[in-house]
Amino acid sequence: MGNICRSPLVEAVARKRLTEAGLKIPVASCGTGGWHAGEQADPRMRAAAAGAGYELGTHRARQLTAADFERYDLLLAMDSDNLREMQRMVAPEAAKRAALFLEWAGLEPPHEFPDPYYGELTGFVQSIVLAEQGVRGLIQRLSTD
């Protein structure tokens, strides 16, 4: 939602793993809300990510725009609330390029990526596991499509 927890983590994991896989695919993250625009990722997420080998220090939150639907072939949401908001922003034809990250990555339901923001530190650590699983599935799908 605010681009300070889940989406910057998934962006960092995707950048690292796509590079390791030899895939040159542009990746970016943003939120459907703009209340954190310009801010760094949540300090708890930065710490958890760093512990797993992912760097979020240069991330600055930004809000999704309609231009992102022109710039990127696929836009992946962390949960159904964000997906609905993304699809609401653009014409139905463009909205077809939006999907749930975990569903598109081929993971079994539930496809909602839990938001750790209001929870304990363990939620941030669990987010890393889920992001890695999702990106692994995403790379498998991109490699076979």
OpenMM code with the backbone's topology and positions (N, CA, C; nanometers):
from openmm import Vec3, app, unit

residues = "MET GLY ASN ILE CYS ARG SER PRO LEU VAL GLU ALA VAL ALA ARG LYS ARG LEU THR GLU ALA GLY LEU LYS ILE PRO VAL ALA SER CYS GLY THR GLY GLY TRP HIS ALA GLY GLU GLN ALA ASP PRO ARG MET ARG ALA ALA ALA ALA GLY ALA GLY TYR GLU LEU GLY THR HIS ARG ALA ARG GLN LEU THR ALA ALA ASP PHE GLU ARG TYR ASP LEU LEU LEU ALA MET ASP SER ASP ASN LEU ARG GLU MET GLN ARG MET VAL ALA PRO GLU ALA ALA LYS ARG ALA ALA LEU PHE LEU GLU TRP ALA GLY LEU GLU PRO PRO HIS GLU PHE PRO ASP PRO TYR TYR GLY GLU LEU THR GLY PHE VAL GLN SER ILE VAL LEU ALA GLU GLN GLY VAL ARG GLY LEU ILE GLN ARG LEU SER THR ASP".split()
positions = [
    Vec3(0.0821, -0.1202, 0.0000),
    Vec3(0.0000, 0.0000, 0.0000),
    Vec3(0.0857, 0.1255, 0.0000),
    Vec3(0.1792, 0.1331, 0.0936),
    Vec3(0.2603, 0.2529, 0.1058),
    Vec3(0.3993, 0.2392, 0.0473),
    Vec3(0.4352, 0.1194, -0.0016),
    Vec3(0.5647, 0.0941, -0.0649),
    Vec3(0.6815, 0.1057, 0.0326),
    Vec3(0.6609, 0.0551, 0.1554),
    Vec3(0.7706, 0.0572, 0.2520),
    Vec3(0.7987, -0.0792, 0.3153),
    Vec3(0.7199, -0.1809, 0.2821),
    Vec3(0.7421, -0.3137, 0.3423),
    Vec3(0.7535, -0.4235, 0.2367),
    Vec3(0.6398, -0.4756, 0.1956),
    Vec3(0.6381, -0.5928, 0.1083),
    Vec3(0.6959, -0.5663, -0.0304),
    Vec3(0.6465, -0.4643, -0.0968),
    Vec3(0.6883, -0.4432, -0.2359),
    Vec3(0.8358, -0.4073, -0.2506),
    Vec3(0.8950, -0.3239, -0.1643),
    Vec3(1.0392, -0.3026, -0.1806),
    Vec3(1.1204, -0.4286, -0.1520),
    Vec3(1.0719, -0.5118, -0.0610),
    Vec3(1.1396, -0.6386, -0.0344),
    Vec3(1.1356, -0.7267, -0.1586),
    Vec3(1.0172, -0.7433, -0.2164),
    Vec3(1.0039, -0.8272, -0.3355),
    Vec3(1.0881, -0.7697, -0.4492),
    Vec3(1.0919, -0.6379, -0.4624),
    Vec3(1.1764, -0.5758, -0.5649),
    Vec3(1.3228, -0.6144, -0.5442),
    Vec3(1.3720, -0.6043, -0.4225),
    Vec3(1.5125, -0.6368, -0.3936),
    Vec3(1.5420, -0.7846, -0.4185),
    Vec3(1.4528, -0.8712, -0.3750),
    Vec3(1.4717, -1.0150, -0.3971),
    Vec3(1.4694, -1.0439, -0.5473),
    Vec3(1.3745, -0.9849, -0.6190),
    Vec3(1.3639, -1.0086, -0.7632),
    Vec3(1.4878, -0.9586, -0.8365),
    Vec3(1.5348, -0.8393, -0.8034),
    Vec3(1.6545, -0.7871, -0.8704),
    Vec3(1.7730, -0.8824, -0.8522),
    Vec3(1.7941, -0.9249, -0.7305),
    Vec3(1.9082, -1.0128, -0.7010),
    Vec3(1.8942, -1.1475, -0.7705),
    Vec3(1.7777, -1.2088, -0.7583),
    Vec3(1.7584, -1.3435, -0.8140),
    Vec3(1.7495, -1.3421, -0.9669),
    Vec3(1.6907, -1.2386, -1.0256),
    Vec3(1.6866, -1.2286, -1.1715),
    Vec3(1.8273, -1.2136, -1.2282),
    Vec3(1.9088, -1.1332, -1.1634),
    Vec3(2.0475, -1.1158, -1.2060),
    Vec3(2.1226, -1.2485, -1.1981),
    Vec3(2.1056, -1.3188, -1.0864),
    Vec3(2.1699, -1.4492, -1.0697),
    Vec3(2.1251, -1.5492, -1.1767),
    Vec3(1.9982, -1.5361, -1.2215),
    Vec3(1.9441, -1.6262, -1.3227),
    Vec3(1.9802, -1.5814, -1.4643),
    Vec3(2.0481, -1.4672, -1.4766),
    Vec3(2.0869, -1.4168, -1.6071),
    Vec3(1.9731, -1.3534, -1.6844),
    Vec3(1.8678, -1.3154, -1.6149),
    Vec3(1.7520, -1.2527, -1.6790),
    Vec3(1.7587, -1.1013, -1.6608),
    Vec3(1.7504, -1.0298, -1.7712),
    Vec3(1.7547, -0.8833, -1.7660),
    Vec3(1.6130, -0.8299, -1.7813),
    Vec3(1.5467, -0.8184, -1.6690),
    Vec3(1.4073, -0.7734, -1.6660),
    Vec3(1.3988, -0.6547, -1.5719),
    Vec3(1.3463, -0.5420, -1.6202),
    Vec3(1.3338, -0.4266, -1.5309),
    Vec3(1.2314, -0.4536, -1.4200),
    Vec3(1.2669, -0.4145, -1.2995),
    Vec3(1.1819, -0.4364, -1.1828),
    Vec3(1.1747, -0.3068, -1.1039),
    Vec3(1.0570, -0.2739, -1.0565),
    Vec3(1.0389, -0.1563, -0.9710),
    Vec3(0.9237, -0.1858, -0.8762),
    Vec3(0.9172, -0.1102, -0.7692),
    Vec3(0.8041, -0.1253, -0.6776),
    Vec3(0.7434, 0.0114, -0.6502),
    Vec3(0.6173, 0.0084, -0.6138),
    Vec3(0.5474, 0.1309, -0.5760),
    Vec3(0.4246, 0.0902, -0.4951),
    Vec3(0.3593, 0.1880, -0.4367),
    Vec3(0.2412, 0.1619, -0.3566),
    Vec3(0.1191, 0.2263, -0.4179),
    Vec3(0.0035, 0.1783, -0.3814),
    Vec3(-0.1191, 0.2408, -0.4314),
    Vec3(-0.1506, 0.3688, -0.3552),
    Vec3(-0.0952, 0.3828, -0.2369),
    Vec3(-0.1121, 0.5053, -0.1588),
    Vec3(0.0154, 0.5875, -0.1626),
    Vec3(0.0020, 0.7176, -0.1480),
    Vec3(0.1180, 0.8046, -0.1573),
    Vec3(0.1664, 0.8609, -0.0256),
    Vec3(0.1114, 0.8138, 0.0866),
    Vec3(0.1426, 0.8744, 0.2160),
    Vec3(0.2862, 0.8543, 0.2609),
    Vec3(0.3599, 0.7583, 0.2031),
    Vec3(0.5004, 0.7359, 0.2398),
    Vec3(0.5963, 0.7785, 0.1281),
    Vec3(0.5455, 0.8448, 0.0256),
    Vec3(0.6290, 0.8821, -0.0898),
    Vec3(0.7565, 0.9525, -0.0436),
    Vec3(0.8684, 0.9074, -0.0968),
    Vec3(0.9983, 0.9650, -0.0650),
    Vec3(1.0670, 0.9046, 0.0560),
    Vec3(0.9939, 0.8251, 0.1338),
    Vec3(1.0515, 0.7650, 0.2547),
    Vec3(1.1273, 0.6369, 0.2219),
    Vec3(1.2184, 0.6001, 0.3111),
    Vec3(1.2879, 0.4716, 0.3011),
    Vec3(1.1923, 0.3597, 0.3389),
    Vec3(1.2357, 0.2380, 0.3124),
    Vec3(1.1597, 0.1210, 0.3572),
    Vec3(1.1551, 0.1207, 0.5096),
    Vec3(1.0536, 0.0590, 0.5633),
    Vec3(1.0376, 0.0470, 0.7083),
    Vec3(1.1672, -0.0071, 0.7689),
    Vec3(1.2142, 0.0522, 0.8803),
    Vec3(1.3413, 0.0073, 0.9397),
    Vec3(1.3415, -0.1406, 0.9774),
    Vec3(1.2268, -0.1932, 1.0177),
    Vec3(1.2201, -0.3357, 1.0521),
    Vec3(1.2390, -0.4223, 0.9282),
    Vec3(1.1832, -0.3777, 0.8156),
    Vec3(1.1998, -0.4525, 0.6905),
    Vec3(1.3427, -0.4390, 0.6402),
    Vec3(1.4012, -0.3214, 0.6535),
    Vec3(1.5418, -0.3050, 0.6124),
    Vec3(1.6316, -0.3978, 0.6912),
    Vec3(1.6086, -0.4071, 0.8222),
    Vec3(1.6914, -0.4927, 0.9077),
    Vec3(1.6721, -0.6403, 0.8728),
    Vec3(1.5486, -0.6824, 0.8573),
    Vec3(1.5217, -0.8228, 0.8239),
    Vec3(1.5802, -0.8569, 0.6873),
    Vec3(1.5642, -0.7678, 0.5906),
    Vec3(1.6166, -0.7913, 0.4560),
    Vec3(1.7690, -0.7989, 0.4578),
    Vec3(1.8326, -0.7081, 0.5295),
    Vec3(1.9787, -0.7078, 0.5375),
    Vec3(2.0289, -0.8384, 0.5974),
    Vec3(1.9592, -0.8898, 0.6968),
    Vec3(1.9970, -1.0163, 0.7585),
    Vec3(1.9887, -1.1329, 0.6623),
    Vec3(1.9072, -1.1182, 0.5577),
    Vec3(1.8924, -1.2240, 0.4574),
    Vec3(1.9729, -1.1948, 0.3305),
    Vec3(2.0483, -1.0843, 0.3323),
    Vec3(2.1334, -1.0533, 0.2179),
    Vec3(2.0723, -0.9635, 0.1127),
    Vec3(1.9683, -0.8899, 0.1470),
    Vec3(1.9026, -0.7995, 0.0524),
    Vec3(1.9163, -0.6559, 0.1005),
    Vec3(1.9530, -0.5679, 0.0113),
    Vec3(1.9771, -0.4277, 0.0452),
    Vec3(1.8570, -0.3414, 0.0080),
    Vec3(1.8005, -0.2735, 0.1060),
    Vec3(1.6870, -0.1833, 0.0822),
    Vec3(1.7230, -0.0379, 0.1125),
    Vec3(1.8503, -0.0107, 0.1422),
    Vec3(1.8911, 0.1223, 0.1855),
    Vec3(1.8674, 0.2330, 0.0857),
    Vec3(1.8705, 0.2034, -0.0434),
    Vec3(1.8519, 0.3085, -0.1435),
    Vec3(1.7061, 0.3261, -0.1847),
    Vec3(1.6189, 0.2376, -0.1376),
    Vec3(1.4774, 0.2452, -0.1753),
    Vec3(1.4123, 0.3731, -0.1242),
    Vec3(1.3305, 0.4341, -0.2099),
    Vec3(1.2460, 0.5464, -0.1722),
    Vec3(1.1057, 0.5165, -0.2235),
    Vec3(1.0100, 0.5239, -0.1348),
    Vec3(0.8723, 0.4907, -0.1700),
    Vec3(0.8181, 0.5868, -0.2754),
    Vec3(0.7357, 0.5314, -0.3613),
    Vec3(0.6651, 0.6138, -0.4593),
    Vec3(0.5268, 0.5554, -0.4822),
    Vec3(0.4404, 0.6376, -0.5378),
    Vec3(0.3026, 0.5955, -0.5625),
    Vec3(0.2862, 0.5507, -0.7075),
    Vec3(0.2077, 0.4472, -0.7262),
    Vec3(0.1740, 0.3961, -0.8585),
    Vec3(0.1059, 0.5049, -0.9402),
    Vec3(0.1377, 0.5107, -1.0692),
    Vec3(0.0706, 0.6029, -1.1611),
    Vec3(0.0195, 0.5248, -1.2808),
    Vec3(-0.0695, 0.5835, -1.3557),
    Vec3(-0.1206, 0.5199, -1.4772),
    Vec3(-0.0074, 0.4948, -1.5759),
    Vec3(0.0956, 0.5778, -1.5742),
    Vec3(0.2101, 0.5597, -1.6641),
    Vec3(0.2832, 0.4281, -1.6376),
    Vec3(0.2753, 0.3765, -1.5169),
    Vec3(0.3393, 0.2481, -1.4864),
    Vec3(0.2783, 0.1357, -1.5694),
    Vec3(0.1506, 0.1485, -1.6050),
    Vec3(0.0854, 0.0471, -1.6872),
    Vec3(0.1360, 0.0519, -1.8302),
    Vec3(0.1890, 0.1650, -1.8722),
    Vec3(0.2492, 0.1765, -2.0050),
    Vec3(0.3953, 0.1334, -2.0017),
    Vec3(0.4615, 0.1579, -1.8913),
    Vec3(0.6050, 0.1323, -1.8767),
    Vec3(0.6362, -0.0157, -1.8563),
    Vec3(0.5478, -0.0895, -1.7868),
    Vec3(0.5757, -0.2286, -1.7495),
    Vec3(0.4739, -0.3238, -1.8112),
    Vec3(0.5199, -0.4423, -1.8456),
    Vec3(0.4334, -0.5439, -1.9063),
    Vec3(0.3429, -0.6118, -1.8046),
    Vec3(0.3895, -0.6202, -1.6807),
    Vec3(0.3175, -0.6911, -1.5766),
    Vec3(0.3295, -0.6137, -1.4464),
    Vec3(0.2181, -0.5945, -1.3783),
    Vec3(0.2169, -0.5256, -1.2493),
    Vec3(0.1595, -0.6210, -1.1467),
    Vec3(0.2370, -0.6498, -1.0443),
    Vec3(0.1990, -0.7515, -0.9466),
    Vec3(0.1665, -0.6878, -0.8124),
    Vec3(0.0510, -0.7217, -0.7604),
    Vec3(0.0037, -0.6674, -0.6328),
    Vec3(0.0301, -0.7678, -0.5210),
    Vec3(0.0484, -0.7154, -0.4006),
    Vec3(0.0735, -0.8006, -0.2859),
    Vec3(-0.0548, -0.8594, -0.2274),
    Vec3(-0.1674, -0.7916, -0.2480),
    Vec3(-0.2947, -0.8420, -0.1952),
    Vec3(-0.4097, -0.7930, -0.2827),
    Vec3(-0.5276, -0.8488, -0.2602),
    Vec3(-0.6426, -0.8179, -0.3456),
    Vec3(-0.6910, -0.6738, -0.3306),
    Vec3(-0.6733, -0.6117, -0.2141),
    Vec3(-0.7108, -0.4707, -0.2000),
    Vec3(-0.6274, -0.3837, -0.2927),
    Vec3(-0.4966, -0.4073, -0.2943),
    Vec3(-0.4091, -0.3317, -0.3831),
    Vec3(-0.4371, -0.3637, -0.5299),
    Vec3(-0.4662, -0.4882, -0.5594),
    Vec3(-0.4977, -0.5261, -0.6969),
    Vec3(-0.6209, -0.4517, -0.7467),
    Vec3(-0.7259, -0.4478, -0.6648),
    Vec3(-0.8473, -0.3750, -0.7038),
    Vec3(-0.8181, -0.2265, -0.7263),
    Vec3(-0.7382, -0.1678, -0.6394),
    Vec3(-0.7029, -0.0270, -0.6539),
    Vec3(-0.6234, -0.0041, -0.7831),
    Vec3(-0.5321, -0.0935, -0.8135),
    Vec3(-0.4534, -0.0828, -0.9371),
    Vec3(-0.5442, -0.0917, -1.0593),
    Vec3(-0.6334, -0.1869, -1.0593),
    Vec3(-0.7221, -0.2070, -1.1739),
    Vec3(-0.8204, -0.0919, -1.1904),
    Vec3(-0.8563, -0.0287, -1.0814),
    Vec3(-0.9492, 0.0839, -1.0848),
    Vec3(-0.8876, 0.2060, -1.1534),
    Vec3(-0.7564, 0.2149, -1.1513),
    Vec3(-0.6856, 0.3331, -1.2020),
    Vec3(-0.6852, 0.3454, -1.3538),
    Vec3(-0.7019, 0.2336, -1.4227),
    Vec3(-0.6812, 0.2337, -1.5671),
    Vec3(-0.7963, 0.1650, -1.6403),
    Vec3(-0.7952, 0.1774, -1.7720),
    Vec3(-0.8957, 0.1125, -1.8557),
    Vec3(-0.8859, -0.0394, -1.8410),
    Vec3(-0.9980, -0.1095, -1.8635),
    Vec3(-0.9987, -0.2555, -1.8471),
    Vec3(-0.8898, -0.3283, -1.9253),
    Vec3(-0.8571, -0.2814, -2.0434),
    Vec3(-0.7532, -0.3479, -2.1232),
    Vec3(-0.6175, -0.3418, -2.0530),
    Vec3(-0.5826, -0.2268, -1.9967),
    Vec3(-0.4562, -0.2121, -1.9239),
    Vec3(-0.4618, -0.2870, -1.7911),
    Vec3(-0.5786, -0.2887, -1.7290),
    Vec3(-0.5947, -0.3544, -1.5986),
    Vec3(-0.5674, -0.5040, -1.6066),
    Vec3(-0.5764, -0.5627, -1.7254),
    Vec3(-0.5498, -0.7062, -1.7421),
    Vec3(-0.4033, -0.7408, -1.7152),
    Vec3(-0.3154, -0.6406, -1.7164),
    Vec3(-0.1734, -0.6653, -1.6908),
    Vec3(-0.1410, -0.6649, -1.5417),
    Vec3(-0.2415, -0.6506, -1.4591),
    Vec3(-0.2220, -0.6537, -1.3135),
    Vec3(-0.2687, -0.7888, -1.2602),
    Vec3(-0.1922, -0.8407, -1.1630),
    Vec3(-0.2251, -0.9715, -1.1049),
    Vec3(-0.1673, -0.9778, -0.9634),
    Vec3(-0.2071, -1.0789, -0.8908),
    Vec3(-0.1495, -1.1012, -0.7581),
    Vec3(-0.0125, -1.1669, -0.7735),
    Vec3(0.0866, -1.1140, -0.7056),
    Vec3(0.2235, -1.1640, -0.7111),
    Vec3(0.2306, -1.3141, -0.6815),
    Vec3(0.1738, -1.3564, -0.5690),
    Vec3(0.1873, -1.4969, -0.5290),
    Vec3(0.1111, -1.5899, -0.6221),
    Vec3(-0.0012, -1.5448, -0.6762),
    Vec3(-0.0765, -1.6264, -0.7704),
    Vec3(0.0006, -1.6381, -0.9026),
    Vec3(0.0491, -1.5271, -0.9530),
    Vec3(0.1209, -1.5267, -1.0798),
    Vec3(0.2493, -1.6079, -1.0687),
    Vec3(0.3101, -1.6077, -0.9512),
    Vec3(0.4330, -1.6836, -0.9289),
    Vec3(0.4077, -1.8333, -0.9161),
    Vec3(0.2810, -1.8731, -0.9154),
    Vec3(0.2485, -2.0144, -0.9141),
    Vec3(0.2421, -2.0781, -0.7770),
    Vec3(0.2387, -1.9977, -0.6718),
    Vec3(0.2298, -2.0540, -0.5375),
    Vec3(0.0861, -2.0947, -0.5077),
    Vec3(0.0723, -2.1900, -0.4205),
    Vec3(-0.0601, -2.2358, -0.3791),
    Vec3(-0.1288, -2.1279, -0.2945),
    Vec3(-0.2630, -2.1270, -0.2951),
    Vec3(-0.3349, -2.0305, -0.2098),
    Vec3(-0.2999, -2.0514, -0.0632),
    Vec3(-0.3125, -1.9508, 0.0178),
    Vec3(-0.3701, -1.8196, -0.0144),
    Vec3(-0.2706, -1.7340, -0.0918),
    Vec3(-0.3242, -1.6461, -0.1752),
    Vec3(-0.2418, -1.5605, -0.2601),
    Vec3(-0.2237, -1.4211, -0.2023),
    Vec3(-0.2728, -1.3993, -0.0849),
    Vec3(-0.2543, -1.2707, -0.0177),
    Vec3(-0.1186, -1.2719, 0.0520),
    Vec3(-0.0360, -1.1732, 0.0245),
    Vec3(0.0950, -1.1590, 0.0893),
    Vec3(0.0697, -1.0769, 0.2159),
    Vec3(0.0782, -1.1367, 0.3344),
    Vec3(0.0442, -1.0649, 0.4581),
    Vec3(0.1317, -0.9404, 0.4785),
    Vec3(0.0673, -0.8336, 0.5219),
    Vec3(0.1389, -0.7089, 0.5492),
    Vec3(0.1938, -0.7153, 0.6914),
    Vec3(0.3256, -0.7112, 0.7087),
    Vec3(0.3838, -0.7234, 0.8425),
    Vec3(0.3838, -0.5933, 0.9227),
    Vec3(0.3413, -0.4831, 0.8623),
    Vec3(0.3587, -0.3501, 0.9202),
    Vec3(0.3093, -0.3379, 1.0646),
    Vec3(0.1922, -0.3915, 1.0947),
    Vec3(0.1353, -0.3756, 1.2290),
    Vec3(0.1652, -0.4923, 1.3220),
    Vec3(0.2485, -0.5837, 1.2759),
    Vec3(0.2771, -0.7027, 1.3558),
    Vec3(0.4144, -0.7002, 1.4205),
    Vec3(0.4561, -0.8171, 1.4602),
    Vec3(0.5848, -0.8368, 1.5269),
    Vec3(0.6965, -0.8539, 1.4236),
    Vec3(0.8189, -0.8536, 1.4711),
    Vec3(0.9358, -0.8707, 1.3848),
    Vec3(0.9298, -1.0023, 1.3082),
    Vec3(0.8705, -1.1036, 1.3662),
    Vec3(0.8625, -1.2333, 1.2975),
    Vec3(0.7886, -1.2217, 1.1642),
    Vec3(0.6936, -1.1300, 1.1554),
    Vec3(0.6214, -1.1098, 1.0296),
    Vec3(0.7118, -1.0594, 0.9189),
    Vec3(0.8104, -0.9778, 0.9541),
    Vec3(0.9049, -0.9272, 0.8548),
    Vec3(0.9967, -1.0396, 0.8072),
    Vec3(1.0375, -1.1245, 0.8987),
    Vec3(1.1217, -1.2385, 0.8636),
    Vec3(1.0427, -1.3360, 0.7765),
    Vec3(0.9178, -1.3600, 0.8104),
    Vec3(0.8336, -1.4485, 0.7300),
    Vec3(0.8107, -1.3904, 0.5906),
    Vec3(0.8081, -1.2577, 0.5805),
    Vec3(0.7920, -1.1926, 0.4497),
    Vec3(0.9075, -1.2269, 0.3566),
    Vec3(1.0259, -1.2393, 0.4119),
    Vec3(1.1428, -1.2726, 0.3298),
    Vec3(1.1267, -1.4121, 0.2698),
    Vec3(1.0838, -1.5062, 0.3499),
    Vec3(1.0628, -1.6430, 0.3009),
    Vec3(0.9594, -1.6422, 0.1889),
    Vec3(0.8490, -1.5720, 0.2087),
    Vec3(0.7426, -1.5656, 0.1088),
    Vec3(0.7901, -1.4943, -0.0178),
    Vec3(0.8651, -1.3863, -0.0025),
    Vec3(0.9183, -1.3143, -0.1190),
    Vec3(1.0126, -1.4041, -0.1987),
    Vec3(1.0982, -1.4781, -0.1307),
    Vec3(1.1912, -1.5676, -0.1995),
    Vec3(1.1169, -1.6785, -0.2733),
    Vec3(1.0163, -1.7363, -0.2090),
    Vec3(0.9371, -1.8409, -0.2746),
    Vec3(0.8660, -1.7847, -0.3974),
    Vec3(0.8071, -1.6671, -0.3818),
    Vec3(0.7350, -1.6041, -0.4922),
    Vec3(0.8264, -1.5698, -0.6079),
    Vec3(0.9415, -1.5137, -0.5786),
    Vec3(1.0353, -1.4779, -0.6850),
    Vec3(1.0882, -1.6034, -0.7536),
    Vec3(1.1138, -1.7083, -0.6778),
    Vec3(1.1576, -1.8351, -0.7371),
    Vec3(1.0516, -1.8849, -0.8371),
    Vec3(0.9248, -1.8799, -0.7973),
    Vec3(0.8171, -1.9199, -0.8877),
    Vec3(0.8044, -1.8270, -1.0075),
    Vec3(0.8234, -1.7002, -0.9845),
    Vec3(0.8186, -1.6008, -1.0918),
    Vec3(0.9278, -1.6291, -1.1953),
    Vec3(1.0473, -1.6564, -1.1500),
    Vec3(1.1589, -1.6853, -1.2414),
    Vec3(1.1315, -1.8142, -1.3191),
    Vec3(1.0780, -1.9144, -1.2527),
    Vec3(1.0442, -2.0403, -1.3238),
    Vec3(0.9420, -2.0113, -1.4328),
    Vec3(0.8425, -1.9323, -1.3987),
    Vec3(0.7386, -1.9028, -1.4989),
    Vec3(0.7943, -1.8197, -1.6141),
    Vec3(0.8761, -1.7196, -1.5823),
    Vec3(0.9351, -1.6364, -1.6878),
    Vec3(1.0303, -1.7166, -1.7753),
    Vec3(1.0960, -1.8138, -1.7170),
    Vec3(1.1919, -1.8951, -1.7918),
    Vec3(1.1250, -1.9943, -1.8848),
    Vec3(0.9995, -2.0296, -1.8562),
    Vec3(0.9297, -2.1272, -1.9404),
    Vec3(0.8297, -2.0633, -2.0339),
    Vec3(0.7905, -1.9375, -2.0085),
    Vec3(0.6935, -1.8700, -2.0967),
    Vec3(0.7581, -1.8214, -2.2236),
] * unit.nanometer
topology = app.Topology()
chain = topology.addChain("A")
for resn in residues:
    res = topology.addResidue(resn, chain)
    for name in ("N", "CA", "C"):
        topology.addAtom(name, app.Element.getBySymbol(name[0]), res)
